[in-house]
Amino acid sequence: MRIFTLLLPVAFLLPAASAQKINDVILKRDGSRVRGLEITEFLFSGVRGTRGKAPYEVPAHHVMDIEWSDVPEEFLSGKAAMNRGDFQAAAQLFGAVTSTRPLVKADAEFFKIKSAVASVGSDKSAAATAAEHAKSWLSANANHWRTPEALLLAGRAERLAGTAGTATTTLKDLEERAITDGFGGIWSARAKYELALTLIADGKGAQARSQFKSAGNSASDALGTASTADKSELKSIATLSRVGEGETYLLDKDYKKAESFFRQLAGSKESALKAAGRAGEGEAIFLSAAATKSPNDLRRAQLALAKASVLDSSNGEATAKANYYLGRCLMLLGPDKEGDSFKQRAQAYFEIVYTSYPTTRWAGLAKAESDK
């Protein structure tokens, strides 16, 4: 009986010890963390919860991400897969997440969609499925702080699925709500840039050119009041929008105009524009030479593309484009000009693109070339 008396208090303590207090964390855009929360609500305005017994709220434009308390292993593994660029695995892992907390489950579904869109490549069927899931998520989470990004992902998936008209409607909705619902200037710039890509995909060169200019202006305007965390992306959008203007000439098959535009861009004082200009110049020369397979022009393209890779020290978009077209140059030059190893070297270029730059639009194209 004495032994039982000694053990009894411990036995009663075990259930209390095993019960874990919720300790969610908000990662803020300034790099700080808000710990010790139980997050209970996601709204356009922000993330709400309790800290101790007191209510607590962080405005949406200050929130970078959420670290959930006692999150399922599949969720953590999904995040790790995203970070290493394995988006197919990430989508599967997030799809397997189970949780008794509805907000955690909704977050897992969101990241499943984000991963699925990133892994689409040239698979229009997969893109259509991702778009459908994004729209379903939006219907179920109408007042969520991740709504702007979900709209952007839906529009991107619709573009990749080849439904430009639907994508245009979705992205214009995001552009308007960036103002009416106060999402912020960065969302206006993102929406406009994505819409410009949609117009290019729809073969509307002149409209896309105008839209790229609008996206670049929006990004530049937003820089004045942007947080430090957003400035890098806004500068990237401004650069990519300038590149997009040049690519509209490629769409129109005005290769001389495109080459001239990009060569002028390469003369910029900004290193990002220099790299983008050289990559675009190489692209224009390559596309012009593709029909004739002129070795001299393909060599000129290789030189411009190689310079782009050296100059690019920012977001990698120029490097991804340069490596993609360097691979294609090798394939066109063939064994007579590049030796028996030309295919292996081309494959190496394509692999660099889809493994090192998986979030760029060149990754899917490089994977498709690699699989031929």
KAZI-V443572 format. One record per pair of residues at least 4 apart in sequence whose C-alpha atoms are under 6 Angstrom apart, sorted by the first residue. I is the first residue (numbers start at 0). J is the second residue. D is the distance in Angstrom with one decimal. If there is no record, write none. Layout:
i=I j=J d=D
i=I j=J d=D
//
This chain:
i=3 j=7 d=5.9
i=21 j=37 d=5.7
i=21 j=68 d=5.6
i=22 j=35 d=4.7
i=22 j=36 d=5.3
i=22 j=68 d=5.0
i=23 j=36 d=4.9
i=23 j=37 d=5.6
i=23 j=66 d=5.9
i=23 j=67 d=4.8
i=23 j=68 d=4.7
i=24 j=33 d=5.5
i=24 j=34 d=4.6
i=24 j=65 d=5.9
i=24 j=66 d=5.0
i=25 j=32 d=5.6
i=25 j=33 d=5.1
i=25 j=65 d=4.8
i=26 j=32 d=4.8
i=26 j=63 d=5.4
i=26 j=64 d=5.1
i=26 j=65 d=5.9
i=27 j=31 d=5.4
i=27 j=32 d=5.9
i=27 j=61 d=5.5
i=27 j=62 d=4.6
i=27 j=63 d=5.0
i=28 j=61 d=5.4
i=28 j=62 d=5.8
i=28 j=63 d=5.1
i=28 j=228 d=5.8
i=36 j=49 d=5.6
i=36 j=50 d=4.8
i=37 j=48 d=5.3
i=37 j=49 d=5.3
i=38 j=47 d=5.9
i=38 j=48 d=4.1
i=39 j=47 d=6.0
i=39 j=48 d=4.7
i=40 j=47 d=5.0
i=41 j=46 d=4.9
i=41 j=143 d=5.2
i=41 j=144 d=5.8
i=42 j=142 d=5.2
i=42 j=143 d=4.6
i=42 j=144 d=5.1
i=43 j=142 d=5.6
i=43 j=143 d=5.5
i=43 j=144 d=4.6
i=44 j=58 d=5.7
i=44 j=59 d=5.5
i=45 j=57 d=5.5
i=45 j=58 d=4.1
i=45 j=59 d=3.8
i=46 j=56 d=5.5
i=46 j=57 d=5.4
i=47 j=55 d=5.8
i=47 j=56 d=4.4
i=48 j=54 d=5.9
i=48 j=55 d=5.3
i=49 j=53 d=5.5
i=49 j=54 d=4.4
i=49 j=55 d=5.2
i=73 j=77 d=5.9
i=73 j=92 d=5.3
i=73 j=96 d=5.7
i=74 j=93 d=5.7
i=77 j=89 d=4.3
i=77 j=92 d=5.2
i=77 j=93 d=5.7
i=80 j=85 d=5.0
i=80 j=89 d=5.1
i=81 j=85 d=5.7
i=81 j=86 d=5.5
i=81 j=89 d=5.7
i=86 j=114 d=4.9
i=86 j=118 d=5.4
i=87 j=118 d=5.9
i=90 j=111 d=4.4
i=90 j=114 d=5.2
i=90 j=115 d=5.7
i=93 j=107 d=5.2
i=93 j=111 d=5.2
i=98 j=104 d=5.9
i=110 j=114 d=6.0
i=116 j=156 d=6.0
i=119 j=125 d=5.9
i=119 j=126 d=5.7
i=120 j=363 d=3.8
i=121 j=363 d=5.8
i=123 j=160 d=4.3
i=126 j=156 d=5.0
i=126 j=159 d=5.8
i=126 j=160 d=4.9
i=127 j=160 d=5.1
i=130 j=153 d=4.9
i=130 j=156 d=5.0
i=130 j=157 d=5.7
i=133 j=153 d=5.3
i=136 j=140 d=6.0
i=137 j=141 d=5.5
i=154 j=166 d=4.4
i=154 j=169 d=5.4
i=154 j=170 d=5.7
i=157 j=162 d=5.4
i=157 j=166 d=5.0
i=158 j=162 d=5.6
i=158 j=163 d=5.1
i=158 j=166 d=5.5
i=158 j=197 d=5.7
i=163 j=167 d=6.0
i=163 j=197 d=6.0
i=170 j=190 d=5.6
i=173 j=177 d=6.0
i=174 j=187 d=5.0
i=174 j=190 d=5.4
i=176 j=180 d=5.0
i=177 j=181 d=5.4
i=177 j=182 d=4.4
i=177 j=183 d=5.6
i=177 j=186 d=5.8
i=177 j=187 d=5.5
i=184 j=221 d=5.2
i=186 j=190 d=6.0
i=188 j=214 d=5.2
i=188 j=217 d=5.2
i=188 j=218 d=5.2
i=191 j=214 d=4.9
i=192 j=214 d=5.1
i=195 j=207 d=4.8
i=195 j=210 d=5.2
i=195 j=211 d=5.6
i=198 j=203 d=5.3
i=198 j=207 d=5.1
i=199 j=203 d=5.5
i=199 j=204 d=5.9
i=199 j=207 d=5.7
i=204 j=247 d=4.9
i=208 j=244 d=5.0
i=211 j=240 d=4.9
i=215 j=237 d=4.3
i=215 j=240 d=5.3
i=218 j=233 d=5.2
i=218 j=237 d=5.7
i=221 j=225 d=5.9
i=225 j=229 d=6.0
i=236 j=240 d=5.9
i=239 j=243 d=6.0
i=245 j=257 d=5.5
i=248 j=253 d=5.3
i=248 j=257 d=5.3
i=249 j=253 d=5.8
i=249 j=254 d=5.8
i=254 j=258 d=6.0
i=254 j=283 d=5.6
i=254 j=287 d=6.0
i=258 j=280 d=5.0
i=258 j=283 d=5.4
i=261 j=276 d=4.5
i=261 j=279 d=5.5
i=261 j=280 d=5.1
i=262 j=276 d=5.9
i=262 j=280 d=6.0
i=264 j=276 d=4.8
i=265 j=273 d=4.0
i=265 j=276 d=4.1
i=265 j=277 d=5.6
i=267 j=273 d=5.7
i=272 j=276 d=5.8
i=274 j=307 d=4.5
i=274 j=310 d=5.0
i=274 j=311 d=5.0
i=275 j=317 d=5.1
i=276 j=280 d=6.0
i=277 j=303 d=5.3
i=277 j=307 d=5.0
i=278 j=304 d=5.1
i=278 j=307 d=5.1
i=278 j=317 d=5.7
i=278 j=321 d=5.4
i=281 j=300 d=4.3
i=281 j=303 d=4.9
i=281 j=304 d=5.1
i=284 j=300 d=5.4
i=285 j=289 d=5.8
i=285 j=297 d=6.0
i=285 j=300 d=5.6
i=288 j=292 d=5.4
i=288 j=293 d=5.8
i=301 j=305 d=6.0
i=304 j=321 d=4.9
i=307 j=311 d=6.0
i=308 j=318 d=4.8
i=317 j=321 d=6.0
i=319 j=352 d=5.2
i=321 j=325 d=6.0
i=322 j=348 d=5.3
i=323 j=349 d=5.7
i=323 j=365 d=5.9
i=326 j=345 d=4.1
i=326 j=348 d=5.3
i=329 j=341 d=5.9
i=329 j=345 d=5.8
i=332 j=336 d=5.5
i=333 j=337 d=5.8
i=334 j=338 d=4.3
i=334 j=339 d=5.1
i=337 j=341 d=5.5
i=346 j=369 d=5.9
i=349 j=365 d=4.9
i=350 j=354 d=5.9
i=351 j=355 d=5.4
i=352 j=356 d=5.2
i=352 j=362 d=5.4
i=353 j=357 d=4.8
i=353 j=362 d=4.2
i=357 j=362 d=5.3
//
